[in-house]
Amino acid sequence: MEPRTSARERNLLRAVSIFADLDATALPALERLAEPREYPDGSVIVSQDDPGDALFVLVSGKVKVVLYGDSGREIILSIFKTPGDFFGEMSLLDNEPRSATVIADERSRLLVLSRRDFQAHIEGHPRSALRILTELSRRLRRADSVIGNLALLDVYGRLAGKLRELAAAEGEETEDGVVLRQRPTQAEIAAMIGTSRETVSRALSDLARRGHVVVTGRRLVLRRDFLAGHGETR
């Protein structure tokens, strides 16, 4: 059976953290099972409460994991935009429905591994299971942090925490501070920290006025004193 993936996608699969310990014989078998799929911008990849029947690995594009309130308000739990990011593993492990909706935030290509193939792989390669547990633990700790921030911090505190998190994950060190060249939009940040776009806009303007950040389009520079938690944020 020939692989359905391209050479680039097979190399990407080798770089996915949960498959990092696979040997030279196990990985080709997994590559043959992965199915590439294309999703247009705005399309739903999985819906909350759907059966969890597949693991997804991002090849290109950008997807967001969201919950919707009773009023239809969107809360963004995560954004995946780095090739090799994966999601959908939780439902495959506990056999429960999907816990959130995943939407393509731009045209995206994903590798899809079915529940049956994924579970067969785990049974034969327990080190992959240990790596998945490590990733689940990391995501749970992050969720605990988000919940705590929503409960305990005001909007300025939540915004500061999110900006520092983005700087740690995606920032580029420069003489002026840490640069985010493609920060999330104000609407995306608002959905991440549980507020409105207008409030994020006002708070960013206030941080800029106080010299904590410099905003130029989607480019954002965060000053080092702000990243260190020094100075007032309000």
ZIGIBEL-V300719 format. One line per field, one symbol per residue. ss: DSSP state (@ for helix, = for strand, . for the rest). burial: 1 if it has 16 or more other C-alpha atoms within 10 Angstrom, else 0. A space follows every 10 residues. Layout:
# ZIGIBEL-V300719
ss = ???
burial = ???
This chain:
# ZIGIBEL-V300719
ss = ......@@@@ @@@@@.@@@. .....@@@@@ @@@.=====. ...===.... ...======= ..======.. ...======= .....==.@@ @@@@...... ====...=== ====@@@@@@ @@@@.@@@@@ @@@@@@@@@@ @@@@@@@@@@ @@..@@@@@@ @@@@@@@@@@ .===..==== .....@@@@@ @@@...@@@@ @@@@@@@@@. ..====..== ==.@@@@... ....
burial = 0000100011 0111010110 1000001101 1011010110 0010111100 0111111111 1111111000 0001111011 1011110111 1110001111 1111110111 1111100100 1000101110 1110000000 0000010011 0000111111 1111001000 1000001111 0011011111 1111111001 0011011100 0111100001 1111011000 0000
